[in-house]
Amino acid sequence: MKGIVSFLIILVLLAVAFVIGSQNEGMVTVNYLIAQANIRLSTLIAISLSIGVIVGILIMLASWLRLKVQLMSAKSKMQHLEKEH
């Protein structure tokens, strides 16, 4: 059931992305630190969204790893205390 719900959410998000992309065909100029490019607005939106998702995943992964290390440390302390009694 969880897989079906996830699939439907992804399908809806892809449909929304397709609609937004098809409505934004204009060209925009993007200035980088050292360069400049003319790209379609839909491409710029897709790149920005992808970068945002990647940064979010990296932040979430760092938090998850920190919690995992804390959990392992707590389990180790608990086993050590159980051996003493």
PDB file of N, CA, C and O in Angstrom:
ATOM      1  N   MET A   1       0.811  -1.185   0.000  1.00  0.00           N
ATOM      2  CA  MET A   1       0.000   0.000   0.000  1.00  0.00           C
ATOM      3  C   MET A   1       0.863   1.262   0.000  1.00  0.00           C
ATOM      4  O   MET A   1       0.575   2.224  -0.711  1.00  0.00           O
ATOM      5  N   LYS A   2       1.933   1.242   0.812  1.00  0.00           N
ATOM      6  CA  LYS A   2       2.819   2.405   0.885  1.00  0.00           C
ATOM      7  C   LYS A   2       3.482   2.661  -0.466  1.00  0.00           C
ATOM      8  O   LYS A   2       3.667   3.812  -0.860  1.00  0.00           O
ATOM      9  N   GLY A   3       3.840   1.595  -1.172  1.00  0.00           N
ATOM     10  CA  GLY A   3       4.464   1.725  -2.479  1.00  0.00           C
ATOM     11  C   GLY A   3       3.523   2.349  -3.500  1.00  0.00           C
ATOM     12  O   GLY A   3       3.949   3.147  -4.335  1.00  0.00           O
ATOM     13  N   ILE A   4       2.265   1.993  -3.436  1.00  0.00           N
ATOM     14  CA  ILE A   4       1.279   2.540  -4.372  1.00  0.00           C
ATOM     15  C   ILE A   4       1.082   4.026  -4.119  1.00  0.00           C
ATOM     16  O   ILE A   4       1.007   4.814  -5.061  1.00  0.00           O
ATOM     17  N   VAL A   5       0.996   4.415  -2.843  1.00  0.00           N
ATOM     18  CA  VAL A   5       0.829   5.823  -2.495  1.00  0.00           C
ATOM     19  C   VAL A   5       2.046   6.627  -2.949  1.00  0.00           C
ATOM     20  O   VAL A   5       1.903   7.717  -3.503  1.00  0.00           O
ATOM     21  N   SER A   6       3.238   6.088  -2.713  1.00  0.00           N
ATOM     22  CA  SER A   6       4.463   6.763  -3.153  1.00  0.00           C
ATOM     23  C   SER A   6       4.483   6.919  -4.668  1.00  0.00           C
ATOM     24  O   SER A   6       4.842   7.976  -5.187  1.00  0.00           O
ATOM     25  N   PHE A   7       4.098   5.864  -5.371  1.00  0.00           N
ATOM     26  CA  PHE A   7       4.069   5.918  -6.828  1.00  0.00           C
ATOM     27  C   PHE A   7       3.087   6.972  -7.319  1.00  0.00           C
ATOM     28  O   PHE A   7       3.385   7.709  -8.259  1.00  0.00           O
ATOM     29  N   LEU A   8       1.917   7.050  -6.688  1.00  0.00           N
ATOM     30  CA  LEU A   8       0.920   8.044  -7.094  1.00  0.00           C
ATOM     31  C   LEU A   8       1.397   9.466  -6.819  1.00  0.00           C
ATOM     32  O   LEU A   8       1.150  10.364  -7.624  1.00  0.00           O
ATOM     33  N   ILE A   9       2.071   9.682  -5.704  1.00  0.00           N
ATOM     34  CA  ILE A   9       2.606  11.007  -5.399  1.00  0.00           C
ATOM     35  C   ILE A   9       3.657  11.403  -6.428  1.00  0.00           C
ATOM     36  O   ILE A   9       3.659  12.535  -6.910  1.00  0.00           O
ATOM     37  N   ILE A  10       4.543  10.483  -6.764  1.00  0.00           N
ATOM     38  CA  ILE A  10       5.568  10.766  -7.773  1.00  0.00           C
ATOM     39  C   ILE A  10       4.923  11.043  -9.121  1.00  0.00           C
ATOM     40  O   ILE A  10       5.359  11.942  -9.839  1.00  0.00           O
ATOM     41  N   LEU A  11       3.900  10.290  -9.472  1.00  0.00           N
ATOM     42  CA  LEU A  11       3.200  10.485 -10.741  1.00  0.00           C
ATOM     43  C   LEU A  11       2.544  11.864 -10.797  1.00  0.00           C
ATOM     44  O   LEU A  11       2.607  12.536 -11.825  1.00  0.00           O
ATOM     45  N   VAL A  12       1.922  12.284  -9.712  1.00  0.00           N
ATOM     46  CA  VAL A  12       1.292  13.608  -9.664  1.00  0.00           C
ATOM     47  C   VAL A  12       2.356  14.702  -9.778  1.00  0.00           C
ATOM     48  O   VAL A  12       2.166  15.671 -10.513  1.00  0.00           O
ATOM     49  N   LEU A  13       3.475  14.557  -9.059  1.00  0.00           N
ATOM     50  CA  LEU A  13       4.546  15.546  -9.130  1.00  0.00           C
ATOM     51  C   LEU A  13       5.127  15.647 -10.542  1.00  0.00           C
ATOM     52  O   LEU A  13       5.432  16.744 -11.009  1.00  0.00           O
ATOM     53  N   LEU A  14       5.281  14.516 -11.215  1.00  0.00           N
ATOM     54  CA  LEU A  14       5.776  14.542 -12.593  1.00  0.00           C
ATOM     55  C   LEU A  14       4.783  15.227 -13.523  1.00  0.00           C
ATOM     56  O   LEU A  14       5.184  15.958 -14.429  1.00  0.00           O
ATOM     57  N   ALA A  15       3.501  14.999 -13.310  1.00  0.00           N
ATOM     58  CA  ALA A  15       2.484  15.658 -14.133  1.00  0.00           C
ATOM     59  C   ALA A  15       2.513  17.165 -13.915  1.00  0.00           C
ATOM     60  O   ALA A  15       2.422  17.932 -14.874  1.00  0.00           O
ATOM     61  N   VAL A  16       2.639  17.596 -12.665  1.00  0.00           N
ATOM     62  CA  VAL A  16       2.720  19.029 -12.365  1.00  0.00           C
ATOM     63  C   VAL A  16       3.976  19.623 -13.002  1.00  0.00           C
ATOM     64  O   VAL A  16       3.924  20.711 -13.577  1.00  0.00           O
ATOM     65  N   ALA A  17       5.100  18.920 -12.905  1.00  0.00           N
ATOM     66  CA  ALA A  17       6.347  19.400 -13.512  1.00  0.00           C
ATOM     67  C   ALA A  17       6.206  19.516 -15.027  1.00  0.00           C
ATOM     68  O   ALA A  17       6.714  20.466 -15.623  1.00  0.00           O
ATOM     69  N   PHE A  18       5.524  18.564 -15.652  1.00  0.00           N
ATOM     70  CA  PHE A  18       5.318  18.614 -17.095  1.00  0.00           C
ATOM     71  C   PHE A  18       4.470  19.820 -17.484  1.00  0.00           C
ATOM     72  O   PHE A  18       4.772  20.502 -18.464  1.00  0.00           O
ATOM     73  N   VAL A  19       3.418  20.083 -16.728  1.00  0.00           N
ATOM     74  CA  VAL A  19       2.540  21.226 -17.025  1.00  0.00           C
ATOM     75  C   VAL A  19       3.304  22.537 -16.850  1.00  0.00           C
ATOM     76  O   VAL A  19       3.212  23.429 -17.693  1.00  0.00           O
ATOM     77  N   ILE A  20       4.056  22.653 -15.759  1.00  0.00           N
ATOM     78  CA  ILE A  20       4.830  23.874 -15.523  1.00  0.00           C
ATOM     79  C   ILE A  20       5.879  24.053 -16.620  1.00  0.00           C
ATOM     80  O   ILE A  20       6.069  25.159 -17.126  1.00  0.00           O
ATOM     81  N   GLY A  21       6.544  22.986 -16.980  1.00  0.00           N
ATOM     82  CA  GLY A  21       7.564  23.067 -18.023  1.00  0.00           C
ATOM     83  C   GLY A  21       7.001  23.433 -19.382  1.00  0.00           C
ATOM     84  O   GLY A  21       7.637  24.164 -20.141  1.00  0.00           O
ATOM     85  N   SER A  22       5.832  22.941 -19.692  1.00  0.00           N
ATOM     86  CA  SER A  22       5.250  23.246 -20.998  1.00  0.00           C
ATOM     87  C   SER A  22       4.747  24.682 -21.085  1.00  0.00           C
ATOM     88  O   SER A  22       4.602  25.218 -22.184  1.00  0.00           O
ATOM     89  N   GLN A  23       4.479  25.307 -19.953  1.00  0.00           N
ATOM     90  CA  GLN A  23       3.979  26.683 -19.945  1.00  0.00           C
ATOM     91  C   GLN A  23       5.091  27.725 -19.845  1.00  0.00           C
ATOM     92  O   GLN A  23       4.816  28.920 -19.964  1.00  0.00           O
ATOM     93  N   ASN A  24       6.328  27.308 -19.633  1.00  0.00           N
ATOM     94  CA  ASN A  24       7.446  28.234 -19.435  1.00  0.00           C
ATOM     95  C   ASN A  24       8.522  28.006 -20.491  1.00  0.00           C
ATOM     96  O   ASN A  24       9.586  27.463 -20.194  1.00  0.00           O
ATOM     97  N   GLU A  25       8.246  28.417 -21.711  1.00  0.00           N
ATOM     98  CA  GLU A  25       9.172  28.201 -22.823  1.00  0.00           C
ATOM     99  C   GLU A  25      10.071  29.407 -23.095  1.00  0.00           C
ATOM    100  O   GLU A  25      10.918  29.347 -23.986  1.00  0.00           O
ATOM    101  N   GLY A  26       9.906  30.495 -22.349  1.00  0.00           N
ATOM    102  CA  GLY A  26      10.685  31.705 -22.590  1.00  0.00           C
ATOM    103  C   GLY A  26      12.160  31.511 -22.262  1.00  0.00           C
ATOM    104  O   GLY A  26      12.525  30.663 -21.448  1.00  0.00           O
ATOM    105  N   MET A  27      12.988  32.304 -22.905  1.00  0.00           N
ATOM    106  CA  MET A  27      14.430  32.257 -22.678  1.00  0.00           C
ATOM    107  C   MET A  27      14.800  33.281 -21.599  1.00  0.00           C
ATOM    108  O   MET A  27      14.266  34.390 -21.573  1.00  0.00           O
ATOM    109  N   VAL A  28      15.709  32.896 -20.720  1.00  0.00           N
ATOM    110  CA  VAL A  28      16.206  33.795 -19.685  1.00  0.00           C
ATOM    111  C   VAL A  28      17.727  33.771 -19.707  1.00  0.00           C
ATOM    112  O   VAL A  28      18.342  32.787 -20.118  1.00  0.00           O
ATOM    113  N   THR A  29      18.323  34.874 -19.257  1.00  0.00           N
ATOM    114  CA  THR A  29      19.775  34.959 -19.166  1.00  0.00           C
ATOM    115  C   THR A  29      20.178  34.709 -17.721  1.00  0.00           C
ATOM    116  O   THR A  29      19.684  35.368 -16.806  1.00  0.00           O
ATOM    117  N   VAL A  30      21.083  33.752 -17.523  1.00  0.00           N
ATOM    118  CA  VAL A  30      21.563  33.398 -16.192  1.00  0.00           C
ATOM    119  C   VAL A  30      23.030  33.808 -16.099  1.00  0.00           C
ATOM    120  O   VAL A  30      23.856  33.394 -16.913  1.00  0.00           O
ATOM    121  N   ASN A  31      23.340  34.627 -15.093  1.00  0.00           N
ATOM    122  CA  ASN A  31      24.723  35.057 -14.872  1.00  0.00           C
ATOM    123  C   ASN A  31      25.350  34.204 -13.771  1.00  0.00           C
ATOM    124  O   ASN A  31      24.872  34.196 -12.637  1.00  0.00           O
ATOM    125  N   TYR A  32      26.414  33.491 -14.109  1.00  0.00           N
ATOM    126  CA  TYR A  32      27.159  32.705 -13.135  1.00  0.00           C
ATOM    127  C   TYR A  32      28.227  33.617 -12.552  1.00  0.00           C
ATOM    128  O   TYR A  32      28.247  34.819 -12.817  1.00  0.00           O
ATOM    129  N   LEU A  33      29.110  33.034 -11.759  1.00  0.00           N
ATOM    130  CA  LEU A  33      30.238  33.815 -11.257  1.00  0.00           C
ATOM    131  C   LEU A  33      31.208  34.184 -12.373  1.00  0.00           C
ATOM    132  O   LEU A  33      31.752  35.288 -12.401  1.00  0.00           O
ATOM    133  N   ILE A  34      31.418  33.231 -13.302  1.00  0.00           N
ATOM    134  CA  ILE A  34      32.412  33.470 -14.359  1.00  0.00           C
ATOM    135  C   ILE A  34      31.833  33.383 -15.766  1.00  0.00           C
ATOM    136  O   ILE A  34      32.563  33.570 -16.740  1.00  0.00           O
ATOM    137  N   ALA A  35      30.553  33.107 -15.894  1.00  0.00           N
ATOM    138  CA  ALA A  35      29.985  32.926 -17.233  1.00  0.00           C
ATOM    139  C   ALA A  35      28.537  33.430 -17.267  1.00  0.00           C
ATOM    140  O   ALA A  35      27.978  33.870 -16.263  1.00  0.00           O
ATOM    141  N   GLN A  36      27.969  33.345 -18.457  1.00  0.00           N
ATOM    142  CA  GLN A  36      26.594  33.763 -18.673  1.00  0.00           C
ATOM    143  C   GLN A  36      25.988  32.803 -19.689  1.00  0.00           C
ATOM    144  O   GLN A  36      26.659  32.397 -20.637  1.00  0.00           O
ATOM    145  N   ALA A  37      24.711  32.434 -19.495  1.00  0.00           N
ATOM    146  CA  ALA A  37      24.067  31.507 -20.418  1.00  0.00           C
ATOM    147  C   ALA A  37      22.622  31.920 -20.654  1.00  0.00           C
ATOM    148  O   ALA A  37      21.973  32.481 -19.771  1.00  0.00           O
ATOM    149  N   ASN A  38      22.133  31.642 -21.836  1.00  0.00           N
ATOM    150  CA  ASN A  38      20.728  31.810 -22.185  1.00  0.00           C
ATOM    151  C   ASN A  38      20.095  30.437 -22.224  1.00  0.00           C
ATOM    152  O   ASN A  38      20.440  29.615 -23.073  1.00  0.00           O
ATOM    153  N   ILE A  39      19.153  30.176 -21.298  1.00  0.00           N
ATOM    154  CA  ILE A  39      18.486  28.872 -21.256  1.00  0.00           C
ATOM    155  C   ILE A  39      16.986  29.086 -21.107  1.00  0.00           C
ATOM    156  O   ILE A  39      16.533  30.171 -20.742  1.00  0.00           O
ATOM    157  N   ARG A  40      16.224  28.034 -21.396  1.00  0.00           N
ATOM    158  CA  ARG A  40      14.773  28.107 -21.247  1.00  0.00           C
ATOM    159  C   ARG A  40      14.411  28.168 -19.771  1.00  0.00           C
ATOM    160  O   ARG A  40      15.105  27.598 -18.928  1.00  0.00           O
ATOM    161  N   LEU A  41      13.335  28.851 -19.468  1.00  0.00           N
ATOM    162  CA  LEU A  41      12.886  29.001 -18.091  1.00  0.00           C
ATOM    163  C   LEU A  41      12.538  27.646 -17.477  1.00  0.00           C
ATOM    164  O   LEU A  41      12.813  27.418 -16.299  1.00  0.00           O
ATOM    165  N   SER A  42      11.940  26.750 -18.252  1.00  0.00           N
ATOM    166  CA  SER A  42      11.595  25.430 -17.728  1.00  0.00           C
ATOM    167  C   SER A  42      12.843  24.648 -17.336  1.00  0.00           C
ATOM    168  O   SER A  42      12.829  23.911 -16.350  1.00  0.00           O
ATOM    169  N   THR A  43      13.918  24.803 -18.099  1.00  0.00           N
ATOM    170  CA  THR A  43      15.173  24.135 -17.766  1.00  0.00           C
ATOM    171  C   THR A  43      15.757  24.714 -16.480  1.00  0.00           C
ATOM    172  O   THR A  43      16.259  23.973 -15.635  1.00  0.00           O
ATOM    173  N   LEU A  44      15.691  26.027 -16.333  1.00  0.00           N
ATOM    174  CA  LEU A  44      16.183  26.677 -15.122  1.00  0.00           C
ATOM    175  C   LEU A  44      15.397  26.213 -13.898  1.00  0.00           C
ATOM    176  O   LEU A  44      15.983  25.972 -12.843  1.00  0.00           O
ATOM    177  N   ILE A  45      14.082  26.088 -14.027  1.00  0.00           N
ATOM    178  CA  ILE A  45      13.254  25.602 -12.920  1.00  0.00           C
ATOM    179  C   ILE A  45      13.642  24.174 -12.566  1.00  0.00           C
ATOM    180  O   ILE A  45      13.758  23.847 -11.385  1.00  0.00           O
ATOM    181  N   ALA A  46      13.845  23.320 -13.558  1.00  0.00           N
ATOM    182  CA  ALA A  46      14.221  21.928 -13.305  1.00  0.00           C
ATOM    183  C   ALA A  46      15.582  21.829 -12.625  1.00  0.00           C
ATOM    184  O   ALA A  46      15.757  21.032 -11.704  1.00  0.00           O
ATOM    185  N   ILE A  47      16.544  22.632 -13.073  1.00  0.00           N
ATOM    186  CA  ILE A  47      17.870  22.620 -12.463  1.00  0.00           C
ATOM    187  C   ILE A  47      17.795  23.104 -11.015  1.00  0.00           C
ATOM    188  O   ILE A  47      18.405  22.505 -10.130  1.00  0.00           O
ATOM    189  N   SER A  48      17.057  24.175 -10.773  1.00  0.00           N
ATOM    190  CA  SER A  48      16.916  24.709  -9.416  1.00  0.00           C
ATOM    191  C   SER A  48      16.241  23.705  -8.495  1.00  0.00           C
ATOM    192  O   SER A  48      16.667  23.522  -7.355  1.00  0.00           O
ATOM    193  N   LEU A  49      15.201  23.061  -8.976  1.00  0.00           N
ATOM    194  CA  LEU A  49      14.509  22.052  -8.183  1.00  0.00           C
ATOM    195  C   LEU A  49      15.424  20.875  -7.869  1.00  0.00           C
ATOM    196  O   LEU A  49      15.433  20.379  -6.742  1.00  0.00           O
ATOM    197  N   SER A  50      16.191  20.428  -8.852  1.00  0.00           N
ATOM    198  CA  SER A  50      17.107  19.305  -8.642  1.00  0.00           C
ATOM    199  C   SER A  50      18.168  19.645  -7.610  1.00  0.00           C
ATOM    200  O   SER A  50      18.468  18.833  -6.735  1.00  0.00           O
ATOM    201  N   ILE A  51      18.731  20.829  -7.706  1.00  0.00           N
ATOM    202  CA  ILE A  51      19.748  21.248  -6.730  1.00  0.00           C
ATOM    203  C   ILE A  51      19.137  21.320  -5.331  1.00  0.00           C
ATOM    204  O   ILE A  51      19.759  20.895  -4.357  1.00  0.00           O
ATOM    205  N   GLY A  52      17.924  21.855  -5.230  1.00  0.00           N
ATOM    206  CA  GLY A  52      17.247  21.927  -3.938  1.00  0.00           C
ATOM    207  C   GLY A  52      16.988  20.556  -3.334  1.00  0.00           C
ATOM    208  O   GLY A  52      17.178  20.357  -2.134  1.00  0.00           O
ATOM    209  N   VAL A  53      16.558  19.614  -4.157  1.00  0.00           N
ATOM    210  CA  VAL A  53      16.306  18.250  -3.678  1.00  0.00           C
ATOM    211  C   VAL A  53      17.611  17.608  -3.213  1.00  0.00           C
ATOM    212  O   VAL A  53      17.640  16.960  -2.167  1.00  0.00           O
ATOM    213  N   ILE A  54      18.680  17.780  -3.970  1.00  0.00           N
ATOM    214  CA  ILE A  54      19.970  17.183  -3.602  1.00  0.00           C
ATOM    215  C   ILE A  54      20.489  17.771  -2.290  1.00  0.00           C
ATOM    216  O   ILE A  54      20.967  17.034  -1.428  1.00  0.00           O
ATOM    217  N   VAL A  55      20.397  19.089  -2.134  1.00  0.00           N
ATOM    218  CA  VAL A  55      20.839  19.726  -0.882  1.00  0.00           C
ATOM    219  C   VAL A  55      19.985  19.232   0.285  1.00  0.00           C
ATOM    220  O   VAL A  55      20.517  18.944   1.357  1.00  0.00           O
ATOM    221  N   GLY A  56      18.683  19.132   0.094  1.00  0.00           N
ATOM    222  CA  GLY A  56      17.798  18.630   1.140  1.00  0.00           C
ATOM    223  C   GLY A  56      18.134  17.210   1.546  1.00  0.00           C
ATOM    224  O   GLY A  56      18.145  16.888   2.734  1.00  0.00           O
ATOM    225  N   ILE A  57      18.409  16.355   0.567  1.00  0.00           N
ATOM    226  CA  ILE A  57      18.774  14.964   0.861  1.00  0.00           C
ATOM    227  C   ILE A  57      20.091  14.907   1.621  1.00  0.00           C
ATOM    228  O   ILE A  57      20.225  14.128   2.564  1.00  0.00           O
ATOM    229  N   LEU A  58      21.064  15.719   1.224  1.00  0.00           N
ATOM    230  CA  LEU A  58      22.355  15.723   1.922  1.00  0.00           C
ATOM    231  C   LEU A  58      22.207  16.180   3.373  1.00  0.00           C
ATOM    232  O   LEU A  58      22.822  15.601   4.269  1.00  0.00           O
ATOM    233  N   ILE A  59      21.401  17.206   3.610  1.00  0.00           N
ATOM    234  CA  ILE A  59      21.174  17.674   4.981  1.00  0.00           C
ATOM    235  C   ILE A  59      20.463  16.598   5.799  1.00  0.00           C
ATOM    236  O   ILE A  59      20.822  16.349   6.950  1.00  0.00           O
ATOM    237  N   MET A  60      19.465  15.968   5.208  1.00  0.00           N
ATOM    238  CA  MET A  60      18.734  14.917   5.895  1.00  0.00           C
ATOM    239  C   MET A  60      19.642  13.718   6.183  1.00  0.00           C
ATOM    240  O   MET A  60      19.540  13.104   7.245  1.00  0.00           O
ATOM    241  N   LEU A  61      20.524  13.387   5.245  1.00  0.00           N
ATOM    242  CA  LEU A  61      21.443  12.273   5.428  1.00  0.00           C
ATOM    243  C   LEU A  61      22.420  12.562   6.561  1.00  0.00           C
ATOM    244  O   LEU A  61      22.709  11.673   7.363  1.00  0.00           O
ATOM    245  N   ALA A  62      22.932  13.779   6.641  1.00  0.00           N
ATOM    246  CA  ALA A  62      23.851  14.146   7.718  1.00  0.00           C
ATOM    247  C   ALA A  62      23.154  14.033   9.070  1.00  0.00           C
ATOM    248  O   ALA A  62      23.739  13.527  10.028  1.00  0.00           O
ATOM    249  N   SER A  63      21.922  14.497   9.153  1.00  0.00           N
ATOM    250  CA  SER A  63      21.161  14.405  10.402  1.00  0.00           C
ATOM    251  C   SER A  63      20.900  12.945  10.762  1.00  0.00           C
ATOM    252  O   SER A  63      21.021  12.563  11.926  1.00  0.00           O
ATOM    253  N   TRP A  64      20.549  12.142   9.788  1.00  0.00           N
ATOM    254  CA  TRP A  64      20.277  10.722  10.019  1.00  0.00           C
ATOM    255  C   TRP A  64      21.530  10.014  10.509  1.00  0.00           C
ATOM    256  O   TRP A  64      21.458   9.199  11.429  1.00  0.00           O
ATOM    257  N   LEU A  65      22.680  10.314   9.908  1.00  0.00           N
ATOM    258  CA  LEU A  65      23.922   9.670  10.337  1.00  0.00           C
ATOM    259  C   LEU A  65      24.285  10.061  11.765  1.00  0.00           C
ATOM    260  O   LEU A  65      24.741   9.220  12.539  1.00  0.00           O
ATOM    261  N   ARG A  66      24.085  11.335  12.122  1.00  0.00           N
ATOM    262  CA  ARG A  66      24.369  11.784  13.482  1.00  0.00           C
ATOM    263  C   ARG A  66      23.488  11.031  14.486  1.00  0.00           C
ATOM    264  O   ARG A  66      23.970  10.597  15.532  1.00  0.00           O
ATOM    265  N   LEU A  67      22.216  10.879  14.170  1.00  0.00           N
ATOM    266  CA  LEU A  67      21.314  10.153  15.055  1.00  0.00           C
ATOM    267  C   LEU A  67      21.675   8.678  15.142  1.00  0.00           C
ATOM    268  O   LEU A  67      21.552   8.066  16.203  1.00  0.00           O
ATOM    269  N   LYS A  68      22.117   8.112  14.039  1.00  0.00           N
ATOM    270  CA  LYS A  68      22.515   6.701  14.016  1.00  0.00           C
ATOM    271  C   LYS A  68      23.724   6.477  14.923  1.00  0.00           C
ATOM    272  O   LYS A  68      23.776   5.483  15.649  1.00  0.00           O
ATOM    273  N   VAL A  69      24.694   7.389  14.889  1.00  0.00           N
ATOM    274  CA  VAL A  69      25.879   7.283  15.745  1.00  0.00           C
ATOM    275  C   VAL A  69      25.476   7.425  17.208  1.00  0.00           C
ATOM    276  O   VAL A  69      25.983   6.690  18.055  1.00  0.00           O
ATOM    277  N   GLN A  70      24.578   8.352  17.522  1.00  0.00           N
ATOM    278  CA  GLN A  70      24.108   8.517  18.898  1.00  0.00           C
ATOM    279  C   GLN A  70      23.388   7.263  19.387  1.00  0.00           C
ATOM    280  O   GLN A  70      23.563   6.859  20.537  1.00  0.00           O
ATOM    281  N   LEU A  71      22.586   6.648  18.532  1.00  0.00           N
ATOM    282  CA  LEU A  71      21.883   5.425  18.896  1.00  0.00           C
ATOM    283  C   LEU A  71      22.860   4.292  19.169  1.00  0.00           C
ATOM    284  O   LEU A  71      22.696   3.557  20.143  1.00  0.00           O
ATOM    285  N   MET A  72      23.864   4.141  18.330  1.00  0.00           N
ATOM    286  CA  MET A  72      24.859   3.089  18.536  1.00  0.00           C
ATOM    287  C   MET A  72      25.615   3.307  19.840  1.00  0.00           C
ATOM    288  O   MET A  72      25.902   2.351  20.560  1.00  0.00           O
ATOM    289  N   SER A  73      25.936   4.554  20.146  1.00  0.00           N
ATOM    290  CA  SER A  73      26.625   4.884  21.387  1.00  0.00           C
ATOM    291  C   SER A  73      25.748   4.554  22.595  1.00  0.00           C
ATOM    292  O   SER A  73      26.236   3.997  23.578  1.00  0.00           O
ATOM    293  N   ALA A  74      24.469   4.890  22.530  1.00  0.00           N
ATOM    294  CA  ALA A  74      23.555   4.602  23.635  1.00  0.00           C
ATOM    295  C   ALA A  74      23.382   3.100  23.828  1.00  0.00           C
ATOM    296  O   ALA A  74      23.330   2.626  24.963  1.00  0.00           O
ATOM    297  N   LYS A  75      23.292   2.352  22.743  1.00  0.00           N
ATOM    298  CA  LYS A  75      23.168   0.891  22.847  1.00  0.00           C
ATOM    299  C   LYS A  75      24.417   0.286  23.468  1.00  0.00           C
ATOM    300  O   LYS A  75      24.334  -0.637  24.277  1.00  0.00           O
ATOM    301  N   SER A  76      25.570   0.810  23.087  1.00  0.00           N
ATOM    302  CA  SER A  76      26.831   0.316  23.644  1.00  0.00           C
ATOM    303  C   SER A  76      26.896   0.583  25.150  1.00  0.00           C
ATOM    304  O   SER A  76      27.290  -0.292  25.921  1.00  0.00           O
ATOM    305  N   LYS A  77      26.512   1.785  25.563  1.00  0.00           N
ATOM    306  CA  LYS A  77      26.503   2.115  26.992  1.00  0.00           C
ATOM    307  C   LYS A  77      25.513   1.233  27.752  1.00  0.00           C
ATOM    308  O   LYS A  77      25.789   0.797  28.870  1.00  0.00           O
ATOM    309  N   MET A  78      24.370   0.979  27.141  1.00  0.00           N
ATOM    310  CA  MET A  78      23.355   0.157  27.789  1.00  0.00           C
ATOM    311  C   MET A  78      23.855  -1.273  27.970  1.00  0.00           C
ATOM    312  O   MET A  78      23.646  -1.870  29.026  1.00  0.00           O
ATOM    313  N   GLN A  79      24.512  -1.826  26.954  1.00  0.00           N
ATOM    314  CA  GLN A  79      25.058  -3.186  27.072  1.00  0.00           C
ATOM    315  C   GLN A  79      26.150  -3.243  28.135  1.00  0.00           C
ATOM    316  O   GLN A  79      26.246  -4.220  28.877  1.00  0.00           O
ATOM    317  N   HIS A  80      26.966  -2.206  28.209  1.00  0.00           N
ATOM    318  CA  HIS A  80      28.031  -2.148  29.210  1.00  0.00           C
ATOM    319  C   HIS A  80      27.437  -2.119  30.625  1.00  0.00           C
ATOM    320  O   HIS A  80      27.939  -2.794  31.524  1.00  0.00           O
ATOM    321  N   LEU A  81      26.356  -1.326  30.821  1.00  0.00           N
ATOM    322  CA  LEU A  81      25.719  -1.242  32.133  1.00  0.00           C
ATOM    323  C   LEU A  81      25.019  -2.537  32.498  1.00  0.00           C
ATOM    324  O   LEU A  81      24.983  -2.907  33.672  1.00  0.00           O
ATOM    325  N   GLU A  82      24.450  -3.248  31.498  1.00  0.00           N
ATOM    326  CA  GLU A  82      23.788  -4.516  31.765  1.00  0.00           C
ATOM    327  C   GLU A  82      24.802  -5.576  32.182  1.00  0.00           C
ATOM    328  O   GLU A  82      24.475  -6.438  32.998  1.00  0.00           O
ATOM    329  N   LYS A  83      26.006  -5.540  31.656  1.00  0.00           N
ATOM    330  CA  LYS A  83      27.036  -6.499  32.016  1.00  0.00           C
ATOM    331  C   LYS A  83      27.512  -6.288  33.445  1.00  0.00           C
ATOM    332  O   LYS A  83      27.902  -7.247  34.112  1.00  0.00           O
ATOM    333  N   GLU A  84      27.487  -5.046  33.927  1.00  0.00           N
ATOM    334  CA  GLU A  84      27.935  -4.747  35.285  1.00  0.00           C
ATOM    335  C   GLU A  84      26.967  -5.307  36.316  1.00  0.00           C
ATOM    336  O   GLU A  84      27.386  -5.656  37.420  1.00  0.00           O
ATOM    337  N   HIS A  85      25.691  -5.403  35.986  1.00  0.00           N
ATOM    338  CA  HIS A  85      24.693  -5.883  36.960  1.00  0.00           C
ATOM    339  C   HIS A  85      24.472  -7.315  36.737  1.00  0.00           C
ATOM    340  O   HIS A  85      23.673  -7.933  37.440  1.00  0.00           O
TER     341      HIS A  85
END
